[in-house]
Amino acid sequence: MDIARLQKIEDYLWEIPQDFRGDMRVPARIFATERLPRDIASDRSLEQLMNVAALPGIREYALAMPDVHEGYGFPVGGVAAFGLEDGIISPGGIGYDINCGVRLLLSGLRKEVVAAHTHNLARTIFAEVPSGTGRGGTLSLKDEELDLVLARGAKRMAELGYAEDDDLAHIESGGVLPGADPAAISVHAKSRGRDQLGTIGAGNHFVEVGFVDEVFDAKMAHRMGIALGQVTVLIHTGSRGLGHQVATDHIRAMVRAMPKYHITLPDRELACAPFKSPEGQAYFSAMNAAGNFAWANRQLITARVRRAWQAVFGAGEKLSVLYDVAHNIAKIESYEIDGKVEGLLVHRKGATRAFPGQPVLIPGSMGTASYVLVGEKKSLATSFGSSCHGAGRAMSRTKARARIGAKQLRAELEAQGIAIAAGSRRGFTEEAPFAYKDIDAVVSVIHDAGIASRVARLRPLAVMKG
Amino acid sequence: MPYTFKAHVADVRMQVSGRTLRAVFKDALAGMTALAKPRSPGARVTRDIALSAPDATALLIDFLNEALVLMLTRREAYSAVVFEHLGERGLVARLAGKSVEGFGEDIKAVTYHEAALARAPSGFWQTTIIFDV
């Protein structure tokens, strides 16, 4: 689109007015710097955002975060809220990897101690946490066991002994979404997820050992238990094949159901159904169950990482959960609309919840910084309590592979003091840092816009990926 | 080549065309299987499937997704398909291929994004298919 039509509302916030396109029900808004709109306009994410603004029951505006990029139907880095009575639910507004998210663990060790052990640590964690294409985990669940995980998420992992006492208190929604119905998950989806608990998968998912290299807000960092030089572990993964199959199943069901509800769309990946409809409720129940599967997954990975950690550093060394947050999810939340508080279904696709006082975890790409922020009150007024989720891909996998070989990339990362354990040379080069947008610029927009404030920056010491 | 892979920022874009619907479905399956990079093919296998959909585009995407979930859950790679029936809104088919140890590429889903199976002025059926990888 012509970015000259973008109207600047305030610093870091731009708007495509509702009358830009005849079918838009609300304006579309983008959080960005003066320069970022040009980057964003280089793909179809703004067109996709306008498509979202045209969906039934949307409230206030369709939002794009500064890391937005073209996705399927909805852009990745998009947020949209819909009325519970007149609005829709769309699997494409949540993403295929339901409850893809990030968990940050804090250690009691400093960088100087861990730096001498990074290769051993990387190998040990890599052996404990299966990753890569089609890799199954160490648990293969029978139907009734899988149903308990789908219904109770991380809580079920705690019941099985894979959690420490206060882990659940440090997970968004306590690691279990209400309204999850295992019966809403297809046989296909269960088959894909049955042996995938405790696995990272491929693509941009990883376990990363890092350290706190800068503290921006000493008081808040202290409150969170973060200190300069402290070693951390970041876990980024989601609901694996199970979540993808849930999305596939329900997009298919909604494509069939839309004519019944007189919904026509410019892109089938926007497939949706009224939230109150049988199809909408079936997907919401299945999405909640897949979300629980993802939290159980990150909980089991945490237990495996702890085992590796203690194998390297001794049984007394602890890893505590700072927070675990989803960035592909839809949740019912209350917001003030036209002076009245209303329950809304907030879709976050590649967007992180950023409620006031809540830790907001923004992972970088392999070899670059990650950030811990804290949500601010303004997020409730301007972004439906949402923030960005990462750097966002800027270069195709093919181009990334063509630009650098695995050997050279490994040498470059090791020269920066980063140990690598990767299952696939191809997957490794596809995730080269230069294939992603500048995380510092993305986080600056969120900080300067007042959505969430920078607390600390993390730098990697070891990266484990598929 | 009845299917070709094109650049995509995050995932894989495939273009497929054929003189008949059967040719497009067959070549799209072959393209997906090639993309998945099956490892160590073993014993021959067949799977029967039956699907219906609102139109030809949805039927093609549903067909590939059905084959994909069978590939992933049964560890099988399908190199051929025989249609007992194929219309624009339904199919009955037998997939044929081999059991495998696994796959080199993690195809997570076949999406509807950009998919629009239609006849070009040349008379050929053609569409783009985006794979979430």
Interface residues (C-beta under 8 A of the other chain):
Chain A: D43 H69 E70 Y72 G73 Y96 D97 G132 T133 G134 H188 S191 R192 G201 A202 G203 G241 H244 Q245 A247 T248 I251 R252 V255 R256 P259 D267 R268 E269 A271 R393 A394 M395 S396 R397 T398 K399 S424 R426 G466
Chain B: A7 H8 V9 A10 A53 P54 T57 A58 D62 N65 V69 L72 T73 G102 F103 G104 E105 D106 K108 A109 V110 T111 Y112 H113 A115 I130 D132 V133
